[in-house]
Amino acid sequence: MIPPSYAIRNILKHKVTSTLTVAGITLVVFVFAGSMMLSNGLNETLVATGHPENVTVIRKSSQTEVQSIISYDQAQIIKSSPEIAKDSDGDPLYANEVYVLISLPKRKSGEEANIVVRGISEKSMAVRPNVKLIEGRMWQDAGSEIIAGVSAAERYKGCAVGEKVRFGSRDWTVVGIFEAGGTGYESEIWCDIIQAADAFRRPVYSSLTLRLADTTQFAAFKERIENDPRVPLEIKREKDYYAAQSRTISTFINITGTVISFIFSLGAIVGAMITMYAAVANRTKEIGTLRALGFSRFSILTTFLFEALLISAIGGVFGVLAAYFLNFVRISTTNWDTFSEIAFNFNLSAEIALTAIIFALVMGFVGGFLPAVRASRLQIIESLRA
């Protein structure tokens, strides 16, 4: 076999063409990895919003809290369930909440966007241990004070501590900012549930969130509640509930990213093919010499194919490295399932990095295969005459 150093030396010898090919593959891999990171970041944010021991209760067939309506009587039936965990005082870890969408202007653009106002009850913070106040305080005057998630405070006018927002026919003062471990809650405004119900004239709950004493009893609890004719409700694990909210937009992002990457990859493949055909044309005499020295056609083919794969691998690694810096970019988009805006970061995982590099190698293989075959089929006499 021809030593790998031969291919490496030829790549370094033709710096311009090799660099341009690497740059093209880098760009394609960057776009490909970026689209997957965008989808992964959204999924991670929404899935992390759910607690593994929590259960979400909404009305049957409502899909999200926006559409859900739960009466007070139905909530009392759920609250009395023996499967619900108890806190240190012996009270059930159970939170009934009101979920409403309002429109607020963004700080940078001034454009109106939807934001969630969540009316929380006494145990809402207890069932979400990752929620912590980082600035200001909890409301004291529940009728006019609210707290905002850190992402909401950064992106919306009126949501920083000391600022005022107007909704529900009254002015509210933001008295605290909370973090929630980078989850979707950070894009929400929270207020007292009684005041939210009064302000929005909603004498019902949107959802119930509860902690199970034993998560292995989820299936039995779900079957018992969903078969109870008094409560036409649907029981979901909180993580599954939030994961389902990302499917529509994640599918759209994945399809769009794949289409764009495919179009870009055609250009990269053509570039790799041109580079390798040029290499074959420039090295006809070398190929004839190698054949005369006894190297087989297969050795010639694998050497040129290795060169194409090496160029694409370098481009793939550079593309992944460039995409890594997207981890520090935070963006927001409208969740098509809830119609609210959610902020999240790009998220590069090991699986995405590996997939992107494999994608680069596939481009290199497709672009380099035909030139490699041509090089292996050159006749010794014709090559030496060159």
N, C-alpha and C positions, 0 to 999 in steps of 0.2 A: 504494500500500500504506500501511496505517496504521503510523506509526513505532513501533519497539520500545519507545520511552520511554513510550508510552501503557500498555502491559502492565506495565512495571516500576513506573510510578506507582500503578497499581491494586493491585499486590501490596503496596506500602508503605502504601497507604491502608487496606487491610483487614488490619491486623497480626495480629489474634487468629486469624482463620480461616486465614490464610496460614501463621502459625507452627505451628498445630496440624497442618496438612497436612504441612508440612516435617518436623515431629517424627515423625509416623507413618511417612513414607517413610524418614527417617533410621534408625528402629528396624529396619524391614524390611531395609534395605541392610546394616545392621550385622550382623544375624543371618545374612544370605545370605553376606556377605563372610567372616564369622567361620567359618562351616562350611567354606568353600573354603580358608581359611587353615589350618584344623586339618588337613584332608586333605593340603594342600600341605606343611605342616611335617613331617608324618609321612613323606611321600614323600621330601622333601629329606634328612631325617635318615638314612633307610635307604639311599637311593641313594648318598649321600655316604660311607656306610660302605665301599663297594667302591672299590677302586683300579682305574683304567682299564687298567693293564697286568697286573693279577692275574687268576688263574683259580681258581675253586672246584671241587673235586672231591668229589662225594658218591655214595652208592650209588644205582643206578637206581631211579626211582619213589619215592624217599624224600622229595622236595620240600624238606626242611629238615635241618639238622644233628641235630636232636633224634631223628629217625628213622633217621639214616644209620649204617651200620656198614661200616668198611673194615679188612680184615685187614692185618697187618704185611707179608705177602708181596705183596699187591696194592699196598700203598704203595711197596714197593721197586721194583716194576715201573714205577710212575709216576715215581719219583725219578730213574730212570736215563734218562728221556726227553731226547733231545738238544735239544728246543725250550726247555727251562728255562734261564733266564738264570743267569749266574754272578756271584758277588760278587768283591771285590778279591782274595780268597784262592783264587779258582777253585772255590769250593764252590757247589753249586746253591742258588738262592734259593727255598727249599722249606720249608714248615712243616706238620707233621702235628699235629693238635690233637684234644683231647677236649672235648666239649660236653655239660654236664649241667645240669639245672634243680634248684634247691633252693628252699626257702621260708624267708623271713626277715621279721620284723616291720618295719613302717614306723615312722619316727621320730615322725611327727605323730599318726597314728591308732592305731598298735599293731597294725593289721591285717596278716595274713600275705599276702605276695605272692611270686610266682615271680621269681627272679633267676638269670641265667646264670653258671655257673662254667666258665671256659674254661681247660683245661690247655694251656699253650703250650710250644712247643719252642724250640730255640736261635735259629732264623731268623724266628720269629713277629714280632718287633719290626722286623726288617729289611724284611719284605715290607709293613709298615704304617708308612711314614715319618711319618705324621701323629700317631702315638702318642708322647707324651712325658711323663716323670715331672715333676710340678710340686711335689710335696711328698714328703718322706721319701726312701726308697731302694729299690733292687731287693732281692729276697729273698736272704739269705745261707744261711739254714737252709731249704732248699726243702721240708723235711718239715713245717714248721709256720708258714711265713710266706707271705703273699700280698700282692698289690697290688689296689686297687679303682679303678674309674672314678670320675670326679668326681661324676657324677649318682648313682651307687650310694652314694657316701660321704655325700652330702647327704640321701638319702631313706631309707636303711636303717640300723637299729640295728646297731652292731658293725662298721660298714664304714669308720669314720674311722681315721686313723693312731693306732696304739697300742691300738685296741679289738680285741676278739676275737669271732670267729664260730665256730660249731660246725657242721661238716658232714663227712660221710664218716667218722663215728665218731672224730673228733679235733677238738681246738681249734686254730684258726689265728689268728695275729696279723697285723693289717694293718700293713705297714711302709712303704707308699707309695701315693700317689694319682696317677693319670695322666689326662691329657686326650687326646682323639682328634679334635679339630677339630669337636666338636659331633655326632659320629656315634653310632651305636648302641653302639659299644664302651664308651662312657662309662657305660653302664648295666650293665656286667658286672664280675665278679670274676675275676682271672687268677691262676693258680698254675702250678707246674711240672707238665709233662705226665706225667712218671713218677710223681710223687706223686698226681696226680689219678687216674691209672689204678689205682694201688694202693688209694687211699681209696675209690673207687667200684666197685672190682673190675670194671674194664673192660679186658680184654686186647685191645682194638681201638681204632682211631681213629674219630672222628666225621666228620672232613673233612680235606682236604688243601688248602692254599693255596699257590700257586706263582706266580712271576713269569715271563712269557714273554720270551725274548730278542728276539723279533720278533712284535709283535701281529698282523701280517698273516698269520702262520702259524697263527692260532687255529683256523680252519676245518679245516685239514689235521690239526692235532694232535687236535682233537675227534673227527674221523672215524676216525683211526687208533686212538685209545684205546677209543672206544665200539664199535668193530668187533672188538676183541681179546677173545676168549672167556675169557681168563684173568682179566679185570678187568671185572666187570659194574658199571661205574661211569658216572656222568653228568658231563659237563664243561660248565661254564657260566662266562661272564665274571662276575667278582665283582660288578660293578655290576648286571648283569641278575639275578643270584641274589638280591641284597638288594632290588631293586625289586619282584621277584615276591612277597616277603614282606609287602609293604604293600597288595597289591591287595584282599584280602578286607575288611580294616577300612576302607580308604579308600573302597571302594564303599559300605559301610554308612554311613559318615559323609556321603558325598555324597548318597545317597538320602534319609537322614534330614534333612539340612540343606535339601535341595530341597523336601521335603514341608512342613517347618515354614515355610520362606520363602514357599511358595505360599499357605499358609493365612494368614500374616500379610499377604501382598501383597493379598489380597482386601479386607481391612480398609482398607489404604492406598488402594486404588483407589476404594472406596466413599467414603472421606474426601475424596479429590481430586475425585470426582464431585459430592459435596455442596457442596464449596467453589466449584466452577465453576458449578453450577446457581444457587447463591446470588448469585454474581457476575453472572450473566445477569439474574436477577430484579431485582437492585439497580440494574442499568445499562440497563434497558429504554429509558429516555428517551435515554440516550447513544447506544445502538445506533441508534435511530430518527434521531437527529440526524446520525450518521455516514452512514447510508444516504441521508439527504436531501442531504448535502453531496456525494454522488456515489461514496462508497466501495462497492465491490461486495460481494456476499454472500461471495465467496471471501476478500476482505480481512478481513471480520468473522470468518470461520471460522478463518483462519490466525492472526489476532491472539489469539483466545481459546485456540487450541491452543498457540500459543507461550507464553502465560501459564502454562498447565498444565505444559508441558515445562520452563519455567524454574523453577517451584516444585519439580518433581520432581528437576531437575538439582541444585538447591541441597541438597535432602534427600539426594541420592546422594553429593554431595561431603562433606557432614557425616557421613554414614554411613561412608564410606571413611576419613575422618580419625579417627573414633572407633575403627574397626577397626584402624587403624595401631598404636594403643597395645597391642593384643593381642600385638604382636611381642615385647613384654617379659615376656609370661606364659609360664612353662614348666610343662607338665603331664606327666603320665605315664598310660599306658594299657596294657592287656594286648594284645599282638600275637596275634591269633587263629591265626596261622600257626605261631608258635613257642611259644605259651603262656607267654612270658616278658613281663615288664613293661619298657617302653621309655619314656624321657623325651625330650621334644622341645618346641620352641617353635612357636607360631603363625608362619606365614610369609606376609607380604603381598607379592605380586609385582605387576608392572605389568599383567600379563594379568588378574589377579583384580580389581584396581582398575577397569580399563576395563570388565570384564564386569559388575561391580556397578553402575557408573554407567549402563551401557546398560540394565540391569535396571530401574533407577529411571526412566529415560526411557520405557521400555515401560509401566510403571505409570502414569506421567503421561499418556501418549498414550491408553491405554485409559480412564482416568478422566476425561480432558478432552474426548474426541472427541464424545460425545453432547451435552454441554452446548454445545460449540462449534457443532455442527450446528444445535441449537435457536436459538442466538443468530443464526446466519446466515439462518435462515428466518423471523425475525420480520418482520411487515409494517410498512412505514414509517408508515402512518396509525395503526395500533394502538399502535406504539411511541411516537409523539409524543403520543397521547392520555394516556399514562401520566403 
